[in-house]
C-alpha cells in the first residue's frame, strides 16, 4: 500500500510537471542533434595533416612545361598558403601520378621536345629527392591509380619515337602495374584496356577501377564509353563495359566517394586532323552516378565547374574536391578573335550523395598551369617546415594570349 502511494505520488508529480518534462526532452534532443551536426562537420573536414600536392604542368615557359612541385595544407575547409617542394627531375606536363603509403609516384609526361619513359618516386616526408627508373613505354596522358603500395597504369599516348610529340602518335591500351610505389619498379604487364585510348578519367573505389571517356586511337573523336575492372594480385581483371557517360569527353577528371563516381570537365567532341590539334569545346559540366562491383549506374547532372576549361587538375580528400589551373577558351563576341588563358585559379567543393556542392574560390596556384598532376596526401609530418613559402600576391591570375598555338603549347614542337 505504501509502495502504491509512493508510485501514485511519483506519477502525480510527473503529470503536474509534464510541461517541464517535455521541455527537458526537447532540450536533450537539441543537444544530441547539435552534437551530431558538429561531429558530421568535423568528419567532413580534411585531416590536420592532409595536403594537396601538384607536380609539373604545361605552362607559358620555354619548353612548354615546368618541373615545379607545390603543396598546400588542407587542414581547414580550403587550401591556404602554397609552399615549394623539391622539384621534379624533368620539366613535364600530363604525367600520371599516384599516392600511397607516404610516397608519390609519377609516370611519363612530356614537354615540347620529348615524351618520357621515366617513372619517379619520392617520399613526402622531409626534403626527399626523387628517384627514377623506367616505365616499359615512353608514355603521356595515361591513367595511373595508387593501390596502397602498388600502382596501376593504363592507356596513354605511346609513341614509336620519343622525340615525336604530335597527336599522330598511337594511343595505347597497354596496362602495367608495380607492387613497389616507393621505387616505381619493376613493372609487370596486366590486362589491357578494351580500346586504345588516352585522357580517360579513372577512379578507384572498393577495389574496383572505373574509367570514363578518353580519346580513341582509331577514330578522331572523344568517347563516351565507360569500363570497370577489379584489382587482383596480378594487376587488374578483365574490363567490362558499363553505362556510357552523357558526354563524349577527353581529359575529364573522375573521383569516387560515398559509393558514387563524380566526373567533371574536359574537352567534348574532340577532333583531330593533320592541321588542328584540338577544336576548343571545353566544358565544366559535371555528372555523378552510383557505383558498385557490377559497374556504373545512371548518370545524373550535378554542379558544373566554375570555368569551361581543359587540363584542370583535381584531387579529392575527405569528401572534398580541389581543382587548380586549366586552359580556358573564349571567343570574342562578333569577331573571329580567340583568347586562350592558362589559369592559376583554384576551387573546392563538397562531394555528397546528392552530387557536387557549391564551388568556392581558394588561394590561386603559384603559377599558370594546365595538366599538372595533383594528389591529396596524408602524413604525420608537418610538411610546411620543409617547404619554402611562395609569394603569389603579385602574379597575374592567368596568362592570356590571342590566337595561341595550341599545337605548339600542348603537343607539337614544330
PyMOL commands that set and color helices and strands:
alter all, ss='L'
color gray80, all
select helices_A, chain A and resi 2-16+18-44+383-385+406-411
alter helices_A, ss='H'
color red, helices_A
select strands_A, chain A and resi 50-55+69-73+82-84+96-100+103-107+118-123+131-134+143-147+150-154+175-178+188-190+197-198+201-205+208-212+215-216+226-232+235-236+240-242+249-250+253-257+260-268+282-292+295-296+300-302+309-310+313-317+320-324+327-331+338-343+346-352+355-356+360-362+373-378+388-389+398-402
alter strands_A, ss='S'
color yellow, strands_A
deselect
rebuild
show_as cartoon
